[in-house]
Amino acid sequence: MIRRADLAILQLGIAATLAGVGIARFAYTPLLPQLVQQGWFSESQAVYLGAANLLGYLFGAVSAHPLSQRFGSPLLLRLSFVIVFLSFALCMIPGWFSWFFFWRFMAGVAGAWLMVVAPSAALAQAPVERRGSIGALVFAGIGIGAVIASTLVPLLINESLSLTWGALAAACLLMVLIGESGIRRLTWQPPQAETTQQADKAIMWPVWLVILAYGMDAIAYVPHTLFWVDYLAREQNLGMQTASMQWLIFGFGACCGPFLAGWASQRWGIKIGLALAYLAKTVGVMLPVVSIDLLSRSVSSFLVGAMIPGVVGLTSALLAQWLGAAKHKQFWGLATAVFALTQALSGYGMSALFVELGSYQQLYVIAAFIMATGFVLVAVSELKGGKQHETTA
């Protein structure tokens, strides 16, 4: 149950994850085929614009913590919200590829800043006993943003591609206002230098396995989040309307994911819950290779959508459980940087592979194999020796 005291925390957290990933990242997926069909860019250019966002996310993930320490979280968050808004507002008119590349890159940078700084800042101000439930709701912004994008784009895309960019900009502007209200209502402490603590050697082996698996997840989810709509609409000749409906199912799954992950962790524990999330996502990524009928593609959309925030939340919770709250921030920042790096490499690598092969289908085979590898890494990770900490984050 949401309490009145939680509203400002949720207001900032959901607005940040909604704008930073739900729109800045996922809204481009249903736009990609239309950029090609309406002649704004060539097929390869449109694919590389998507990869530019991943490169920006890497830069943002690495720089988020030091910049927030240097300039303060409120200023960085305000700047991030504005950049995401501008990345859509300034791309409403067809223009140079370099211009669009820059703004897709900046959307990735700002999206990472929002994803790293806002949930951490929000949860730091939440009561310890409610951080788990509040954290699940914060990451639900990812799915809500994907639903907004998958609703707006099909409604407006046939009218005008420029109008579609403008509508997404308006949605981001709303998040600017909601996020600003949340920032003002929270109590902020001035940035302080952080002391680095070395984790016990006994628990580092499973921690590194989980972080490596998180990097595998970043590689494996790229085909769905970057190419899924284009794959269905053009390569499978299902049309934009059918493909957009699948993106809506993907967004609905992303809304449900944090709650499914929380239920699984309560029933079986965080470690088993995370392993099951990897297994479910492996099945979801592989399904389009086996069958593209309505049931298969719908289950694929839902599972991959649900397990994106599910894996994020459970990975963070497992690291907190193993390391304790004092060391969690350091290693969660490292995990986010690893995720951003492998995501960027995967985005560019799979974009280049698509240009070479002329088909998306092989990318799903590769992604499923990598996701299965991540499942194995999580499954074999086991805390041996050392004291397991109670999670407070």
TORVEXNU-779727 format. One record per residue (C-alpha): residue number from 1; x, y, z; residue in one letter. Coordinates in steps of 0.05 Angstrom, whole numbers, plus 5000, padded with zeros to 4 digits. Example, Ala and Ser with C-alpha at 12.3 -4.5 7.8 and 13.67 -1.06 7.14 Angstrom:
! residues 2
+-----+------+------+------+---+
:   k :    u :    v :    w : r :
+-----+------+------+------+---+
:   1 : 5246 : 4910 : 5156 : a :
:   2 : 5273 : 4979 : 5143 : s :
+-----+------+------+------+---+
//
This chain:
! residues 393
+-----+------+------+------+---+
:   k :    u :    v :    w : r :
+-----+------+------+------+---+
:   1 : 5000 : 5000 : 5000 : m :
:   2 : 5027 : 5069 : 4981 : i :
:   3 : 5034 : 5118 : 5037 : r :
:   4 : 5029 : 5193 : 5032 : r :
:   5 : 5102 : 5200 : 5052 : a :
:   6 : 5122 : 5156 : 4992 : d :
:   7 : 5090 : 5201 : 4940 : l :
:   8 : 5148 : 5249 : 4929 : a :
:   9 : 5197 : 5191 : 4925 : i :
:  10 : 5154 : 5154 : 4874 : l :
:  11 : 5140 : 5218 : 4836 : q :
:  12 : 5214 : 5229 : 4822 : l :
:  13 : 5232 : 5156 : 4813 : g :
:  14 : 5177 : 5138 : 4765 : i :
:  15 : 5184 : 5202 : 4724 : a :
:  16 : 5259 : 5189 : 4718 : a :
:  17 : 5254 : 5116 : 4696 : t :
:  18 : 5195 : 5132 : 4651 : l :
:  19 : 5231 : 5188 : 4615 : a :
:  20 : 5302 : 5159 : 4619 : g :
:  21 : 5288 : 5090 : 4591 : v :
:  22 : 5213 : 5082 : 4578 : g :
:  23 : 5212 : 5139 : 4528 : i :
:  24 : 5284 : 5161 : 4514 : a :
:  25 : 5304 : 5089 : 4500 : r :
:  26 : 5242 : 5048 : 4481 : f :
:  27 : 5203 : 5100 : 4441 : a :
:  28 : 5254 : 5095 : 4385 : y :
:  29 : 5239 : 5021 : 4372 : t :
:  30 : 5169 : 5033 : 4340 : p :
:  31 : 5196 : 5095 : 4305 : l :
:  32 : 5253 : 5058 : 4270 : l :
:  33 : 5214 : 5026 : 4212 : p :
:  34 : 5177 : 5091 : 4197 : q :
:  35 : 5242 : 5130 : 4193 : l :
:  36 : 5261 : 5083 : 4136 : v :
:  37 : 5193 : 5077 : 4103 : q :
:  38 : 5181 : 5153 : 4102 : q :
:  39 : 5251 : 5166 : 4074 : g :
:  40 : 5282 : 5203 : 4133 : w :
:  41 : 5341 : 5155 : 4135 : f :
:  42 : 5367 : 5092 : 4102 : s :
:  43 : 5358 : 5026 : 4137 : e :
:  44 : 5430 : 5023 : 4162 : s :
:  45 : 5428 : 5096 : 4186 : q :
:  46 : 5364 : 5083 : 4225 : a :
:  47 : 5396 : 5022 : 4258 : v :
:  48 : 5458 : 5061 : 4277 : y :
:  49 : 5416 : 5117 : 4307 : l :
:  50 : 5389 : 5065 : 4355 : g :
:  51 : 5459 : 5043 : 4372 : a :
:  52 : 5478 : 5116 : 4386 : a :
:  53 : 5430 : 5115 : 4444 : n :
:  54 : 5466 : 5055 : 4473 : l :
:  55 : 5534 : 5089 : 4467 : l :
:  56 : 5506 : 5150 : 4503 : g :
:  57 : 5478 : 5105 : 4557 : y :
:  58 : 5549 : 5077 : 4569 : l :
:  59 : 5578 : 5147 : 4576 : f :
:  60 : 5521 : 5168 : 4622 : g :
:  61 : 5528 : 5106 : 4666 : a :
:  62 : 5602 : 5117 : 4677 : v :
:  63 : 5596 : 5192 : 4690 : s :
:  64 : 5531 : 5193 : 4731 : a :
:  65 : 5560 : 5182 : 4801 : h :
:  66 : 5621 : 5229 : 4796 : p :
:  67 : 5578 : 5284 : 4765 : l :
:  68 : 5525 : 5277 : 4818 : s :
:  69 : 5579 : 5281 : 4872 : q :
:  70 : 5610 : 5342 : 4839 : r :
:  71 : 5548 : 5383 : 4821 : f :
:  72 : 5494 : 5351 : 4864 : g :
:  73 : 5439 : 5303 : 4846 : s :
:  74 : 5383 : 5355 : 4838 : p :
:  75 : 5421 : 5395 : 4785 : l :
:  76 : 5441 : 5332 : 4746 : l :
:  77 : 5370 : 5306 : 4748 : l :
:  78 : 5341 : 5372 : 4723 : r :
:  79 : 5391 : 5374 : 4667 : l :
:  80 : 5376 : 5302 : 4648 : s :
:  81 : 5300 : 5313 : 4644 : f :
:  82 : 5311 : 5374 : 4599 : v :
:  83 : 5360 : 5337 : 4553 : i :
:  84 : 5311 : 5280 : 4543 : v :
:  85 : 5256 : 5330 : 4524 : f :
:  86 : 5302 : 5366 : 4475 : l :
:  87 : 5324 : 5301 : 4443 : s :
:  88 : 5253 : 5293 : 4417 : f :
:  89 : 5233 : 5366 : 4408 : a :
:  90 : 5294 : 5382 : 4364 : l :
:  91 : 5284 : 5321 : 4319 : c :
:  92 : 5214 : 5338 : 4294 : m :
:  93 : 5239 : 5360 : 4225 : i :
:  94 : 5280 : 5315 : 4178 : p :
:  95 : 5353 : 5335 : 4180 : g :
:  96 : 5425 : 5313 : 4179 : w :
:  97 : 5442 : 5244 : 4203 : f :
:  98 : 5496 : 5274 : 4249 : s :
:  99 : 5444 : 5319 : 4282 : w :
: 100 : 5399 : 5260 : 4298 : f :
: 101 : 5459 : 5218 : 4319 : f :
: 102 : 5479 : 5272 : 4369 : f :
: 103 : 5410 : 5276 : 4401 : w :
: 104 : 5401 : 5201 : 4404 : r :
: 105 : 5469 : 5198 : 4438 : f :
: 106 : 5449 : 5253 : 4487 : m :
: 107 : 5383 : 5218 : 4501 : a :
: 108 : 5424 : 5157 : 4522 : g :
: 109 : 5470 : 5199 : 4566 : v :
: 110 : 5412 : 5233 : 4602 : a :
: 111 : 5373 : 5168 : 4606 : g :
: 112 : 5431 : 5135 : 4643 : a :
: 113 : 5439 : 5194 : 4690 : w :
: 114 : 5365 : 5188 : 4707 : l :
: 115 : 5368 : 5113 : 4717 : m :
: 116 : 5430 : 5114 : 4761 : v :
: 117 : 5418 : 5177 : 4803 : v :
: 118 : 5342 : 5181 : 4812 : a :
: 119 : 5327 : 5111 : 4840 : p :
: 120 : 5387 : 5115 : 4886 : s :
: 121 : 5368 : 5183 : 4911 : a :
: 122 : 5295 : 5164 : 4919 : a :
: 123 : 5309 : 5099 : 4956 : l :
: 124 : 5359 : 5134 : 5001 : a :
: 125 : 5302 : 5176 : 5028 : q :
: 126 : 5253 : 5118 : 5035 : a :
: 127 : 5243 : 5082 : 5101 : p :
: 128 : 5289 : 5021 : 5105 : v :
: 129 : 5231 : 4973 : 5115 : e :
: 130 : 5196 : 4999 : 5052 : r :
: 131 : 5254 : 5004 : 5003 : r :
: 132 : 5238 : 4937 : 4970 : g :
: 133 : 5166 : 4954 : 4953 : s :
: 134 : 5181 : 5026 : 4934 : i :
: 135 : 5239 : 5003 : 4890 : g :
: 136 : 5192 : 4958 : 4850 : a :
: 137 : 5145 : 5016 : 4836 : l :
: 138 : 5203 : 5061 : 4816 : v :
: 139 : 5226 : 5014 : 4761 : f :
: 140 : 5154 : 5006 : 4737 : a :
: 141 : 5166 : 5073 : 4702 : g :
: 142 : 5204 : 5035 : 4648 : i :
: 143 : 5141 : 4996 : 4628 : g :
: 144 : 5095 : 5056 : 4634 : i :
: 145 : 5139 : 5095 : 4586 : g :
: 146 : 5140 : 5037 : 4537 : a :
: 147 : 5064 : 5034 : 4539 : v :
: 148 : 5059 : 5109 : 4527 : i :
: 149 : 5106 : 5103 : 4467 : a :
: 150 : 5070 : 5042 : 4439 : s :
: 151 : 5004 : 5079 : 4444 : t :
: 152 : 5024 : 5146 : 4417 : l :
: 153 : 5066 : 5122 : 4358 : v :
: 154 : 5013 : 5078 : 4323 : p :
: 155 : 4960 : 5132 : 4333 : l :
: 156 : 5002 : 5188 : 4303 : l :
: 157 : 5052 : 5156 : 4256 : i :
: 158 : 5007 : 5155 : 4195 : n :
: 159 : 4988 : 5227 : 4205 : e :
: 160 : 5058 : 5255 : 4211 : s :
: 161 : 5126 : 5229 : 4234 : l :
: 162 : 5142 : 5300 : 4257 : s :
: 163 : 5078 : 5301 : 4298 : l :
: 164 : 5098 : 5235 : 4330 : t :
: 165 : 5165 : 5264 : 4352 : w :
: 166 : 5129 : 5324 : 4379 : g :
: 167 : 5079 : 5282 : 4419 : a :
: 168 : 5136 : 5244 : 4451 : l :
: 169 : 5170 : 5310 : 4467 : a :
: 170 : 5105 : 5333 : 4501 : a :
: 171 : 5105 : 5269 : 4543 : a :
: 172 : 5177 : 5283 : 4563 : c :
: 173 : 5158 : 5355 : 4581 : l :
: 174 : 5105 : 5328 : 4627 : l :
: 175 : 5158 : 5285 : 4661 : m :
: 176 : 5202 : 5348 : 4668 : v :
: 177 : 5146 : 5380 : 4708 : l :
: 178 : 5130 : 5319 : 4750 : i :
: 179 : 5203 : 5305 : 4763 : g :
: 180 : 5216 : 5377 : 4783 : e :
: 181 : 5159 : 5374 : 4832 : s :
: 182 : 5188 : 5311 : 4863 : g :
: 183 : 5258 : 5342 : 4867 : i :
: 184 : 5230 : 5402 : 4904 : r :
: 185 : 5190 : 5360 : 4953 : r :
: 186 : 5249 : 5316 : 4974 : l :
: 187 : 5302 : 5335 : 5024 : t :
: 188 : 5372 : 5336 : 4993 : w :
: 189 : 5438 : 5331 : 5028 : q :
: 190 : 5500 : 5364 : 4997 : p :
: 191 : 5546 : 5315 : 4960 : p :
: 192 : 5600 : 5284 : 5003 : q :
: 193 : 5663 : 5245 : 4986 : a :
: 194 : 5650 : 5171 : 4988 : e :
: 195 : 5696 : 5123 : 5023 : t :
: 196 : 5711 : 5060 : 4985 : t :
: 197 : 5703 : 4995 : 5022 : q :
: 198 : 5733 : 4929 : 5000 : q :
: 199 : 5685 : 4871 : 5001 : a :
: 200 : 5706 : 4806 : 5035 : d :
: 201 : 5743 : 4761 : 4987 : k :
: 202 : 5698 : 4703 : 5006 : a :
: 203 : 5637 : 4735 : 4973 : i :
: 204 : 5671 : 4766 : 4912 : m :
: 205 : 5667 : 4703 : 4868 : w :
: 206 : 5591 : 4700 : 4867 : p :
: 207 : 5586 : 4776 : 4862 : v :
: 208 : 5629 : 4777 : 4799 : w :
: 209 : 5589 : 4720 : 4769 : l :
: 210 : 5524 : 4758 : 4779 : v :
: 211 : 5554 : 4822 : 4750 : i :
: 212 : 5580 : 4783 : 4690 : l :
: 213 : 5511 : 4753 : 4681 : a :
: 214 : 5482 : 4823 : 4683 : y :
: 215 : 5528 : 4841 : 4626 : g :
: 216 : 5502 : 4780 : 4587 : m :
: 217 : 5431 : 4805 : 4599 : d :
: 218 : 5450 : 4872 : 4568 : a :
: 219 : 5474 : 4838 : 4505 : i :
: 220 : 5415 : 4791 : 4499 : a :
: 221 : 5359 : 4841 : 4506 : y :
: 222 : 5384 : 4886 : 4449 : v :
: 223 : 5346 : 4851 : 4391 : p :
: 224 : 5279 : 4860 : 4425 : h :
: 225 : 5290 : 4931 : 4449 : t :
: 226 : 5322 : 4956 : 4386 : l :
: 227 : 5296 : 4914 : 4328 : f :
: 228 : 5232 : 4879 : 4350 : w :
: 229 : 5181 : 4924 : 4317 : v :
: 230 : 5222 : 4930 : 4252 : d :
: 231 : 5233 : 4854 : 4251 : y :
: 232 : 5158 : 4841 : 4256 : l :
: 233 : 5134 : 4898 : 4212 : a :
: 234 : 5182 : 4892 : 4153 : r :
: 235 : 5223 : 4827 : 4157 : e :
: 236 : 5163 : 4784 : 4176 : q :
: 237 : 5115 : 4827 : 4134 : n :
: 238 : 5064 : 4833 : 4191 : l :
: 239 : 5054 : 4908 : 4182 : g :
: 240 : 5064 : 4966 : 4229 : m :
: 241 : 4997 : 4959 : 4265 : q :
: 242 : 5010 : 4887 : 4285 : t :
: 243 : 5082 : 4902 : 4304 : a :
: 244 : 5061 : 4962 : 4346 : s :
: 245 : 5011 : 4918 : 4383 : m :
: 246 : 5068 : 4872 : 4403 : q :
: 247 : 5106 : 4933 : 4429 : w :
: 248 : 5045 : 4949 : 4471 : l :
: 249 : 5047 : 4878 : 4500 : i :
: 250 : 5121 : 4888 : 4513 : f :
: 251 : 5106 : 4952 : 4552 : g :
: 252 : 5051 : 4917 : 4591 : f :
: 253 : 5100 : 4863 : 4609 : g :
: 254 : 5150 : 4915 : 4632 : a :
: 255 : 5096 : 4945 : 4678 : c :
: 256 : 5084 : 4877 : 4709 : c :
: 257 : 5157 : 4855 : 4714 : g :
: 258 : 5176 : 4889 : 4779 : p :
: 259 : 5116 : 4860 : 4815 : f :
: 260 : 5127 : 4790 : 4786 : l :
: 261 : 5200 : 4794 : 4807 : a :
: 262 : 5181 : 4816 : 4877 : g :
: 263 : 5131 : 4759 : 4883 : w :
: 264 : 5183 : 4708 : 4859 : a :
: 265 : 5236 : 4733 : 4908 : s :
: 266 : 5187 : 4729 : 4966 : q :
: 267 : 5166 : 4659 : 4947 : r :
: 268 : 5233 : 4627 : 4929 : w :
: 269 : 5285 : 4677 : 4951 : g :
: 270 : 5323 : 4730 : 4911 : i :
: 271 : 5376 : 4683 : 4882 : k :
: 272 : 5326 : 4633 : 4855 : i :
: 273 : 5280 : 4689 : 4832 : g :
: 274 : 5337 : 4719 : 4791 : l :
: 275 : 5355 : 4652 : 4760 : a :
: 276 : 5282 : 4642 : 4740 : l :
: 277 : 5280 : 4712 : 4710 : a :
: 278 : 5340 : 4695 : 4666 : y :
: 279 : 5308 : 4629 : 4645 : l :
: 280 : 5242 : 4663 : 4627 : a :
: 281 : 5278 : 4716 : 4587 : k :
: 282 : 5318 : 4662 : 4550 : t :
: 283 : 5253 : 4630 : 4529 : v :
: 284 : 5224 : 4697 : 4509 : g :
: 285 : 5284 : 4716 : 4465 : v :
: 286 : 5285 : 4648 : 4431 : m :
: 287 : 5211 : 4641 : 4416 : l :
: 288 : 5211 : 4684 : 4352 : p :
: 289 : 5262 : 4637 : 4322 : v :
: 290 : 5218 : 4577 : 4335 : v :
: 291 : 5151 : 4608 : 4315 : s :
: 292 : 5124 : 4676 : 4297 : i :
: 293 : 5050 : 4661 : 4305 : d :
: 294 : 5006 : 4705 : 4349 : l :
: 295 : 5014 : 4666 : 4413 : l :
: 296 : 5090 : 4657 : 4406 : s :
: 297 : 5105 : 4730 : 4390 : r :
: 298 : 5057 : 4754 : 4444 : s :
: 299 : 5089 : 4710 : 4498 : v :
: 300 : 5157 : 4733 : 4473 : s :
: 301 : 5138 : 4806 : 4478 : s :
: 302 : 5110 : 4798 : 4548 : f :
: 303 : 5166 : 4756 : 4577 : l :
: 304 : 5223 : 4799 : 4551 : v :
: 305 : 5186 : 4862 : 4571 : g :
: 306 : 5171 : 4836 : 4641 : a :
: 307 : 5241 : 4810 : 4654 : m :
: 308 : 5277 : 4874 : 4635 : i :
: 309 : 5258 : 4911 : 4699 : p :
: 310 : 5253 : 4844 : 4735 : g :
: 311 : 5326 : 4827 : 4724 : v :
: 312 : 5347 : 4898 : 4742 : v :
: 313 : 5310 : 4898 : 4808 : g :
: 314 : 5331 : 4827 : 4829 : l :
: 315 : 5404 : 4838 : 4811 : t :
: 316 : 5406 : 4900 : 4853 : s :
: 317 : 5370 : 4865 : 4910 : a :
: 318 : 5417 : 4804 : 4908 : l :
: 319 : 5479 : 4848 : 4910 : l :
: 320 : 5450 : 4885 : 4969 : a :
: 321 : 5435 : 4820 : 5005 : q :
: 322 : 5505 : 4793 : 4994 : w :
: 323 : 5545 : 4857 : 5005 : l :
: 324 : 5503 : 4898 : 5053 : g :
: 325 : 5476 : 4968 : 5043 : a :
: 326 : 5543 : 5003 : 5056 : a :
: 327 : 5578 : 4968 : 4998 : k :
: 328 : 5517 : 4961 : 4952 : h :
: 329 : 5523 : 5029 : 4918 : k :
: 330 : 5595 : 5018 : 4897 : q :
: 331 : 5581 : 4950 : 4864 : f :
: 332 : 5513 : 4969 : 4836 : w :
: 333 : 5548 : 5027 : 4801 : g :
: 334 : 5600 : 4978 : 4774 : l :
: 335 : 5545 : 4930 : 4751 : a :
: 336 : 5509 : 4988 : 4715 : t :
: 337 : 5574 : 5007 : 4679 : a :
: 338 : 5585 : 4935 : 4657 : v :
: 339 : 5513 : 4932 : 4633 : f :
: 340 : 5521 : 4997 : 4594 : a :
: 341 : 5587 : 4974 : 4562 : l :
: 342 : 5562 : 4907 : 4539 : t :
: 343 : 5497 : 4939 : 4516 : q :
: 344 : 5534 : 4989 : 4473 : a :
: 345 : 5580 : 4936 : 4444 : l :
: 346 : 5520 : 4892 : 4430 : s :
: 347 : 5482 : 4949 : 4398 : g :
: 348 : 5537 : 4967 : 4350 : y :
: 349 : 5558 : 4894 : 4338 : g :
: 350 : 5487 : 4871 : 4323 : m :
: 351 : 5474 : 4932 : 4280 : s :
: 352 : 5535 : 4916 : 4239 : a :
: 353 : 5516 : 4842 : 4236 : l :
: 354 : 5447 : 4860 : 4211 : f :
: 355 : 5476 : 4903 : 4156 : v :
: 356 : 5521 : 4845 : 4136 : e :
: 357 : 5468 : 4791 : 4139 : l :
: 358 : 5407 : 4831 : 4118 : g :
: 359 : 5364 : 4794 : 4170 : s :
: 360 : 5348 : 4801 : 4244 : y :
: 361 : 5331 : 4728 : 4257 : q :
: 362 : 5403 : 4705 : 4270 : q :
: 363 : 5409 : 4760 : 4322 : l :
: 364 : 5355 : 4727 : 4364 : y :
: 365 : 5391 : 4660 : 4362 : v :
: 366 : 5455 : 4693 : 4387 : i :
: 367 : 5418 : 4732 : 4440 : a :
: 368 : 5382 : 4670 : 4466 : a :
: 369 : 5448 : 4633 : 4473 : f :
: 370 : 5480 : 4691 : 4511 : i :
: 371 : 5419 : 4697 : 4557 : m :
: 372 : 5424 : 4623 : 4572 : a :
: 373 : 5497 : 4634 : 4590 : t :
: 374 : 5475 : 4687 : 4639 : g :
: 375 : 5425 : 4638 : 4670 : f :
: 376 : 5481 : 4588 : 4681 : v :
: 377 : 5525 : 4641 : 4714 : l :
: 378 : 5470 : 4660 : 4762 : v :
: 379 : 5452 : 4588 : 4776 : a :
: 380 : 5524 : 4568 : 4795 : v :
: 381 : 5537 : 4631 : 4836 : s :
: 382 : 5534 : 4613 : 4909 : e :
: 383 : 5554 : 4651 : 4971 : l :
: 384 : 5606 : 4609 : 5007 : k :
: 385 : 5641 : 4633 : 5069 : g :
: 386 : 5633 : 4702 : 5097 : g :
: 387 : 5570 : 4730 : 5128 : k :
: 388 : 5510 : 4744 : 5086 : q :
: 389 : 5483 : 4813 : 5100 : h :
: 390 : 5411 : 4831 : 5109 : e :
: 391 : 5387 : 4872 : 5051 : t :
: 392 : 5367 : 4944 : 5066 : t :
: 393 : 5363 : 4970 : 4996 : a :
+-----+------+------+------+---+
//
